[in-house]
């Protein structure tokens, strides 16, 4: 997954650092060279994310320990979070450079909006409460790995009552929120903006 994320970052940087010249010259070619490949990869990423969250939810419901593959997925998402912050910052800087060069075409503005929806998509699973500034996956991964290493400890993965709180239910609700609401809405927003860009440039 991280490789896909890095590839998306490279495509976005190529788009904003060199693609704007092609945008002026041939918009159809620009779309096919830059935007279409990004959309194809984002569709693959969305499927992977959705499938993984679905499995996490299933294991929480069935009180089944997470597999090593799921733990690796969580680790990759934590790495993605760090990359997402860099991507968002650098993308904003590059887009500002293009605006400073006088490219004010209305069609370019929809390209900018599409780029922003991609960054927003990657942020959905990492800030699940909408408030905290840290990666939700960092805490989640710590809890899961800690309890998987020591089976004698009360396991938060399926414990339903600790000191009056319900960490199992909280984890389940957080995962459900991302799978059924956060990711679908973020992908829908991105797909909608992609359709607008496609209609404008083709």
C-alpha positions as a Markdown table, in Angstrom:
| # | Residue | x | y | z |
|---|---|---|---|---|
| 1 | Unk | 0.0 | 0.0 | 0.0 |
| 2 | Unk | 2.8 | 2.4 | 0.8 |
| 3 | Unk | 4.2 | 1.9 | -2.6 |
| 4 | Unk | 0.9 | 2.9 | -4.2 |
| 5 | Unk | 0.8 | 6.0 | -2.0 |
| 6 | Unk | 4.3 | 7.0 | -3.0 |
| 7 | Unk | 3.4 | 6.4 | -6.6 |
| 8 | Unk | 0.4 | 8.7 | -6.2 |
| 9 | Unk | 2.6 | 11.4 | -4.6 |
| 10 | Unk | 5.0 | 11.2 | -7.5 |
| 11 | Unk | 2.2 | 11.5 | -10.1 |
| 12 | Unk | 0.8 | 14.5 | -8.3 |
| 13 | Unk | 4.1 | 16.2 | -8.1 |
| 14 | Unk | 4.7 | 15.5 | -11.8 |
| 15 | Unk | 1.3 | 17.0 | -12.6 |
| 16 | Unk | 1.9 | 20.2 | -10.7 |
| 17 | Unk | 5.6 | 20.7 | -11.5 |
| 18 | Unk | 5.7 | 19.9 | -15.2 |
| 19 | Unk | 2.1 | 19.1 | -16.3 |
| 20 | Unk | 0.8 | 22.7 | -16.3 |
| 21 | Unk | 2.8 | 23.4 | -19.5 |
| 22 | Unk | 1.1 | 20.5 | -21.2 |
| 23 | Unk | -2.2 | 21.7 | -19.8 |
| 24 | Unk | -1.8 | 24.9 | -21.8 |
| 25 | Unk | -0.8 | 23.0 | -25.0 |
| 26 | Unk | -3.0 | 20.0 | -25.1 |
| 27 | Unk | -5.6 | 19.4 | -22.5 |
| 28 | Unk | -6.7 | 16.0 | -23.7 |
| 29 | Unk | -3.1 | 14.7 | -23.6 |
| 30 | Unk | -2.7 | 16.3 | -20.2 |
| 31 | Unk | -5.7 | 14.5 | -18.9 |
| 32 | Unk | -4.6 | 11.1 | -20.3 |
| 33 | Unk | -1.0 | 11.5 | -19.1 |
| 34 | Unk | -1.6 | 12.9 | -15.6 |
| 35 | Unk | -5.1 | 12.6 | -14.3 |
| 36 | Unk | -6.3 | 9.3 | -15.7 |
| 37 | Unk | -3.4 | 7.3 | -14.1 |
| 38 | Unk | -4.0 | 9.0 | -10.8 |
| 39 | Unk | -7.6 | 8.0 | -10.8 |
| 40 | Unk | -6.9 | 4.4 | -11.7 |
| 41 | Unk | -4.5 | 4.1 | -8.8 |
| 42 | Unk | -6.8 | 5.9 | -6.4 |
| 43 | Unk | -9.5 | 3.4 | -7.3 |
| 44 | Unk | -7.2 | 0.5 | -6.4 |
| 45 | Unk | -6.2 | 2.2 | -3.1 |
| 46 | Unk | -9.9 | 2.7 | -2.2 |
| 47 | Unk | -10.7 | -0.9 | -2.7 |
| 48 | Unk | -7.7 | -2.0 | -0.6 |
| 49 | Unk | -8.6 | 0.3 | 2.2 |
| 50 | Unk | -12.3 | -0.7 | 2.1 |
| 51 | Unk | -11.5 | -4.4 | 2.2 |
| 52 | Unk | -9.0 | -4.0 | 5.0 |
| 53 | Unk | -11.4 | -2.0 | 7.2 |
| 54 | Unk | -14.2 | -4.6 | 6.5 |
| 55 | Unk | -11.9 | -7.4 | 7.7 |
| 56 | Unk | -10.9 | -5.4 | 10.8 |
| 57 | Unk | -14.6 | -4.8 | 11.6 |
| 58 | Unk | -15.4 | -8.5 | 11.1 |
| 59 | Unk | -12.7 | -9.6 | 13.4 |
| 60 | Unk | -13.8 | -7.1 | 16.1 |
| 61 | Unk | -17.4 | -8.4 | 15.8 |
| 62 | Unk | -16.2 | -12.0 | 16.0 |
| 63 | Unk | -13.6 | -11.5 | 18.7 |
| 64 | Unk | -10.9 | -12.9 | 16.5 |
| 65 | Unk | -7.3 | -11.8 | 16.8 |
| 66 | Unk | -6.1 | -9.6 | 14.0 |
| 67 | Unk | -3.8 | -11.3 | 11.5 |
| 68 | Unk | -0.2 | -10.2 | 10.8 |
| 69 | Unk | -1.4 | -8.9 | 7.4 |
| 70 | Unk | -3.9 | -6.6 | 9.2 |
| 71 | Unk | -1.1 | -5.4 | 11.5 |
| 72 | Unk | 1.0 | -4.6 | 8.5 |
| 73 | Unk | -1.9 | -2.8 | 6.9 |
| 74 | Unk | -2.1 | -0.6 | 10.0 |
| 75 | Unk | 1.6 | 0.0 | 10.0 |
| 76 | Unk | 1.5 | 1.1 | 6.4 |
| 77 | Unk | -1.4 | 3.5 | 7.1 |
| 78 | Unk | 0.7 | 5.1 | 9.9 |
| 79 | Unk | 3.5 | 5.6 | 7.4 |
| 80 | Unk | 0.9 | 7.0 | 4.9 |
| 81 | Unk | -0.2 | 9.5 | 7.4 |
| 82 | Unk | 3.3 | 11.0 | 7.6 |
| 83 | Unk | 3.5 | 11.0 | 3.8 |
| 84 | Unk | 0.1 | 12.6 | 3.6 |
| 85 | Unk | 1.2 | 15.6 | 5.7 |
| 86 | Unk | 4.2 | 16.1 | 3.5 |
| 87 | Unk | 2.2 | 15.7 | 0.3 |
| 88 | Unk | -0.4 | 18.2 | 1.4 |
| 89 | Unk | 2.2 | 20.8 | 2.3 |
| 90 | Unk | 4.3 | 20.3 | -0.9 |
| 91 | Unk | 1.2 | 20.2 | -3.2 |
| 92 | Unk | -0.1 | 23.4 | -1.8 |
| 93 | Unk | 3.3 | 25.1 | -2.4 |
| 94 | Unk | 3.6 | 23.8 | -6.0 |
| 95 | Unk | 0.0 | 24.9 | -6.8 |
| 96 | Unk | 0.8 | 28.4 | -5.4 |
| 97 | Unk | 3.8 | 28.6 | -7.7 |
| 98 | Unk | 1.7 | 27.8 | -10.7 |
| 99 | Unk | -0.9 | 30.5 | -9.7 |
| 100 | Unk | 2.0 | 33.0 | -9.4 |
| 101 | Unk | 3.0 | 32.2 | -13.0 |
| 102 | Unk | -0.3 | 33.6 | -14.1 |
| 103 | Unk | -2.2 | 30.4 | -14.9 |
| 104 | Unk | -5.7 | 31.5 | -14.0 |
| 105 | Unk | -7.7 | 29.3 | -16.4 |
| 106 | Unk | -11.0 | 28.2 | -14.8 |
| 107 | Unk | -10.3 | 24.7 | -16.0 |
| 108 | Unk | -7.1 | 24.6 | -14.0 |
| 109 | Unk | -9.0 | 25.4 | -10.9 |
| 110 | Unk | -11.0 | 22.2 | -11.2 |
| 111 | Unk | -7.6 | 20.3 | -11.5 |
| 112 | Unk | -6.6 | 22.0 | -8.2 |
| 113 | Unk | -9.8 | 20.9 | -6.5 |
| 114 | Unk | -9.2 | 17.4 | -7.7 |
| 115 | Unk | -5.8 | 17.3 | -6.2 |
| 116 | Unk | -7.2 | 18.6 | -2.9 |
| 117 | Unk | -9.8 | 15.8 | -2.8 |
| 118 | Unk | -7.0 | 13.2 | -3.1 |
| 119 | Unk | -5.1 | 14.7 | -0.1 |
| 120 | Unk | -8.4 | 14.8 | 1.9 |
| 121 | Unk | -9.0 | 11.1 | 1.1 |
| 122 | Unk | -5.8 | 10.0 | 2.6 |
| 123 | Unk | -6.6 | 12.0 | 5.8 |
| 124 | Unk | -9.9 | 10.3 | 6.5 |
| 125 | Unk | -8.6 | 7.2 | 8.2 |
| 126 | Unk | -6.0 | 9.0 | 10.2 |
| 127 | Unk | -8.1 | 11.6 | 12.0 |
| 128 | Unk | -11.1 | 9.6 | 12.8 |
| 129 | Unk | -12.5 | 11.8 | 15.5 |
| 130 | Unk | -12.1 | 14.9 | 13.4 |
| 131 | Unk | -10.4 | 16.7 | 16.2 |
| 132 | Unk | -7.1 | 15.1 | 17.2 |
| 133 | Unk | -3.9 | 16.2 | 15.4 |
| 134 | Unk | -2.2 | 12.8 | 15.6 |
| 135 | Unk | -2.8 | 9.6 | 13.7 |
| 136 | Unk | -5.6 | 7.5 | 15.1 |
| 137 | Unk | -3.7 | 4.5 | 13.7 |
| 138 | Unk | -0.7 | 5.1 | 15.9 |
| 139 | Unk | -2.8 | 4.6 | 19.1 |
| 140 | Unk | -4.9 | 1.8 | 17.5 |
| 141 | Unk | -1.8 | -0.1 | 16.4 |
| 142 | Unk | -0.2 | 0.3 | 19.8 |
| 143 | Unk | -3.2 | -1.2 | 21.5 |
| 144 | Unk | -3.5 | -4.1 | 19.1 |
| 145 | Unk | 0.2 | -5.0 | 19.1 |
| 146 | Unk | 0.6 | -4.7 | 22.8 |
| 147 | Unk | -2.2 | -7.1 | 23.6 |
| 148 | Unk | -1.3 | -9.6 | 20.9 |
| 149 | Unk | 2.2 | -9.8 | 22.4 |
| 150 | Unk | 1.0 | -10.6 | 25.9 |
| 151 | Unk | -2.0 | -12.9 | 26.0 |
| 152 | Unk | -2.1 | -12.8 | 29.8 |
| 153 | Unk | -3.2 | -9.2 | 29.7 |
| 154 | Unk | -6.8 | -8.3 | 29.4 |
| 155 | Unk | -7.2 | -7.9 | 25.6 |
| 156 | Unk | -8.8 | -4.6 | 24.5 |
| 157 | Unk | -9.5 | -6.2 | 21.1 |
| 158 | Unk | -12.5 | -8.0 | 22.6 |
| 159 | Unk | -12.8 | -6.8 | 26.2 |
| 160 | Unk | -16.2 | -5.2 | 26.6 |
| 161 | Unk | -15.9 | -3.6 | 30.0 |
| 162 | Unk | -12.8 | -2.0 | 31.7 |
| 163 | Unk | -13.4 | 0.5 | 34.4 |
| 164 | Unk | -16.9 | 1.3 | 33.2 |
| 165 | Unk | -15.8 | 2.1 | 29.6 |
| 166 | Unk | -16.2 | -0.1 | 26.5 |
| 167 | Unk | -12.9 | 0.0 | 24.5 |
| 168 | Unk | -14.1 | -2.8 | 22.2 |
| 169 | Unk | -17.2 | -1.0 | 21.2 |
| 170 | Unk | -15.3 | 2.2 | 20.8 |
| 171 | Unk | -12.9 | 0.6 | 18.4 |
| 172 | Unk | -15.7 | -1.1 | 16.5 |
| 173 | Unk | -17.6 | 2.2 | 16.1 |
| 174 | Unk | -14.4 | 4.0 | 15.0 |
| 175 | Unk | -13.7 | 1.4 | 12.3 |
| 176 | Unk | -17.4 | 1.4 | 11.2 |
| 177 | Unk | -17.3 | 5.2 | 10.9 |
| 178 | Unk | -14.4 | 5.1 | 8.5 |
| 179 | Unk | -15.6 | 2.1 | 6.4 |
| 180 | Unk | -19.3 | 3.1 | 6.1 |
| 181 | Unk | -19.0 | 6.9 | 6.1 |
| 182 | Unk | -15.6 | 8.5 | 6.0 |
| 183 | Unk | -14.0 | 6.6 | 3.1 |
| 184 | Unk | -17.1 | 6.4 | 0.9 |
| 185 | Unk | -17.8 | 10.1 | 1.2 |
| 186 | Unk | -14.1 | 11.0 | 0.6 |
| 187 | Unk | -14.0 | 8.7 | -2.5 |
| 188 | Unk | -17.3 | 10.1 | -3.7 |
| 189 | Unk | -16.1 | 13.6 | -3.5 |
| 190 | Unk | -12.9 | 12.7 | -5.3 |
| 191 | Unk | -14.8 | 10.8 | -8.0 |
| 192 | Unk | -17.2 | 13.7 | -8.5 |
| 193 | Unk | -14.3 | 16.1 | -9.0 |
| 194 | Unk | -12.7 | 13.7 | -11.4 |
| 195 | Unk | -15.8 | 13.6 | -13.5 |
| 196 | Unk | -15.9 | 17.4 | -13.6 |
| 197 | Unk | -12.3 | 17.5 | -14.7 |
| 198 | Unk | -12.8 | 14.9 | -17.3 |
| 199 | Unk | -15.9 | 16.7 | -18.7 |
| 200 | Unk | -13.9 | 20.0 | -18.9 |
| 201 | Unk | -10.8 | 18.6 | -20.5 |
| 202 | Unk | -12.0 | 16.0 | -23.0 |
